[in-house]
Amino acid sequence: MSGRIILSRSGPVAEILIDRPDKHNAMTPSMAVELREICRVVERDDAIRTVVLAGAGNRAFCAGSDINALDEYPSVWHFRNRVDYATQIRNLSKPCVAALKGWVLGGGLELCLGADIRIAATSARFGAPEVTHGWVGAGGASQLLPRLIGYGRASLLLLGGEPIDAQTAKDWGLVEKLVSDGQELDRARKVAEQLARHTLVALQTVKSSIRCALSTPLEAGIRYENEAMAVAFALGNAETGRAKFKERKKG
């Protein structure tokens, strides 16, 4: 089975499914291109406010890149200029909630790092085995993990190459919520639905402000946040916010 990426909708929530369960949802170059096109659809549709990212089957969220498919790149230069699937999720302007189970390895780990909120089943196992193959992952783990869980823990995970269990991932701050096996997708959907109650302008400006904190000094980030609020006001959210506040007071 070559694998595919499936997009479905439930109201304002889009669901992106990595569908290659017989190969632990390992990604191929063609699947990466398909994911890019689906993310473009999600970005263009203003009726979509939030995204759920999941993997098919019961054994894995995503085991990263299909190493056998690396032969599809005719040269290292073509690999350098590939469509990187983790980048597609990281670049979404709309909040993304990842539903994680089983193996979350390599590029699969980088995929979930590109999400904003991570819901993990107790069966989930997180790892970055690239070092055991002789290389570094190229989808952002070495940059995002230190920011998320700290330098030492990121070093242990990336340099050691051994996976950690879901409870350790929760303790380290790699995932936000732990749930029983089989409940991760339902919980991710509920979180996405809750977020989708807010306006698209609010969600996108808040997300962009949070992401700004990963790459800018404090004062620059605070200035960015102020500008983002001004944009939200200019797009009519000041009136929306006042109306909702009055409704809550009446209740």
N, C-alpha and C positions, 0 to 999 in steps of 0.2 A: 504494500500500500504506500503510495507516494506521499500521502498526507495533504491536508487542506486546512484553510482557515475559514471558519464559519461566522458570519455576522447575523445576529438576530436582535429583535427589538421587543421591549415591553414598556410601552408608554415612553417616558423620557430617558429610559435606561437602555443602553446598547450592551449587548453581550458578545464578546469575542471569544471564540472557542478554538483552541489548537487541537485539531482532530487527526491524530496519528497514534492511537493508543497501543497498537501492536509494536511500536518502536519507542515507547515511553514519551511520545509526543516530541521526539527529536526533530529539530528544524532543518529544512533543506533550503538551498538558495531560492527555489521557486516559491516555497512557503513564505520566505521573507518578503519577496516581491508582492505576494498576495496580501500579506499583513500590511504592507505599506499602502496598498490601494484601499484596503478596508479602513485604515486609520484616516485616510484622506476623506472617505465618505463620512466618517464620524465627525470629522472636523467641520465639514461643509454644512452639515445638517443642524440647524439651530434648534430643532425640536429635541435633539439629544443633549442631555445635560450631564449625564454621568456614564461611566463605562465599567463593566465587570469583565475581568480577564480570567479564563479558566482553561483547564486541560481536560481532554476526553478520557474516559476509562477510569479505572480505580488505582492504577499503579504509580502514576506520576502526574505532576503538573507539567513539567517539561524537563527533559534530560539534556537540554542544550542543543548544540549543533550535531547533526549526523556527521560523524568524522569521515565516513565513507564518501559523503557528498562533497568533501573538500576537493576531491579529484575533478569536480565539475568546473573548477576555476582553472582557466588555461595558464595562468601565471600568478605569481605573488602580487603583481601589480593589480590584476583583476580582483584578487581577494581584498587588497587594500581598499579598493573602490567599490566593494560590494554593498548591497542593501543590508544594513545591519538591523536585525529584527528587534533587538533590545532598544535601539535608538528610536524606533517607530513608537513604542509605548512611552518612552521617556519624553518624547516631544509632544504628546497629546496635551492640549490646553485645557481639557476637561478632566475632572477628577476621575481617577481609575482605581478600582478596588480589585485586588488579586485574590482569588480563591485557590488556596494551596493545599496539596495533598501529596503523599508519596514522595517520589524523588523530585527535588528542585535543585538541579545541578548545572554548573557551568553557565551557559547562556540562559538556561532557565532561571538560575539565580539572578542573572542580570535583567531578565525580563521582569521579575517580581520587584527588583530594585527600582525599575522604571515606573512602577505603580506608586500611588500615593498612600494607600492603606492596604495592609496585608492581613488576611484572615487565614489562619492555618489549622488544618486538622492535626490531631495528635500524632498521626502516622507520618507527617511530613519530615523529610530529611533534607538538610540544606548543605550543599558542598560546592567547592570550586576546585575540581580535580585537574585544572589545566597545568599546574606545576608538575604533576606526575607525568604529563605527556611531553613536557619540555618547553612549554611556552606560557605566556600570560594571556588571560582572557582579554578580548578586545572590545567588549561591550559595556565597559564602565565599572566593573566591580572594584577594581583597585582604587578608583576615585570616589565612588559612592559609599562603599562599606566603611572606610575610615570616618567619613562624615556622619554616618548613621550609628555605628556601634563602637567607634573609637579605634585608635591606631593599633593597640595591642591585640584586640580581639580580631580585627581585620587581618592582621599579620598572621595570627594563629590559623585562621580559616584559609587564607590565600597561600601562605607558605607551607602549611602542613598538608593541605590537599585532602584531609579527612573530613567527612560530613559531620554535622552536629544534629542533634534531635530537635524536635519542635519546642520542647520546654526550654532548652538552652537558647534557642533562637528568640523565644519570648523574653527570657531573662536578659538577654543581650540587647533587646530593643530592635531586633531584626523584623519581628512581626508584632502587630498590635493586639490581636485577639487569637486565643486558642479555643477550638471547639472540638466536639467529638467527631470521629471519622464519619463522613457522609453528610455532615452539617455545614461544611465550609462554604459550599456554593449558595445555599439558602441564606446563610448569614451575610455573605458578601452582597447578595441581591438586596437584602433588607437595608444594609448600610448605604448602598447606592441609591435605593429608593428614598431613603431619608434625606440624603444629600440633595437629591433631585427636586426636593420641595423648594429649594432656594432658586433665585433667578440665575440664569446663565451668566449674566454680567457679574453677579456677586461671586459665583463659583470660580470663574476664570480669573478675576482680579485677586481673589484671596489665594488661589493656587499659584499664580505667578509671583505674588509677594513672598509666599513661603519658599518657592524655588529660588528666588533672588537671594535668600539668606545663605544658600549653599555656596555662593560664588562671589559675594561682595562683602566689603567691610560694613560694620554696623551702621555708621552714619549714612553711607550710600544706600543701604537697605531701607533705612527709615525714610529717606527722601523718596525712594521708589514707592514705598507703601503709601505715602501721602499723595503722590501723583496718581497711583492706582485708585485711591478713593475719589480723587477729583474726576477721574474718568468715569467711575461708577455713577457719580452724581450727574455728570454731563449727559449720561445715557438714560437718565430718568429714574435711577434707583433711589434718589433722595425722596421723591414723592412716594415710591413704592414702600420704602421703609417707614415713612411716617404713617401711611395708611395701615400697615400691619401693626404698628405700635398702638394705634388708636383702637384697632379691633381687639387686641389682647387686653387693653385696659377695660373695654366694655365687658369682656368675658369674665 
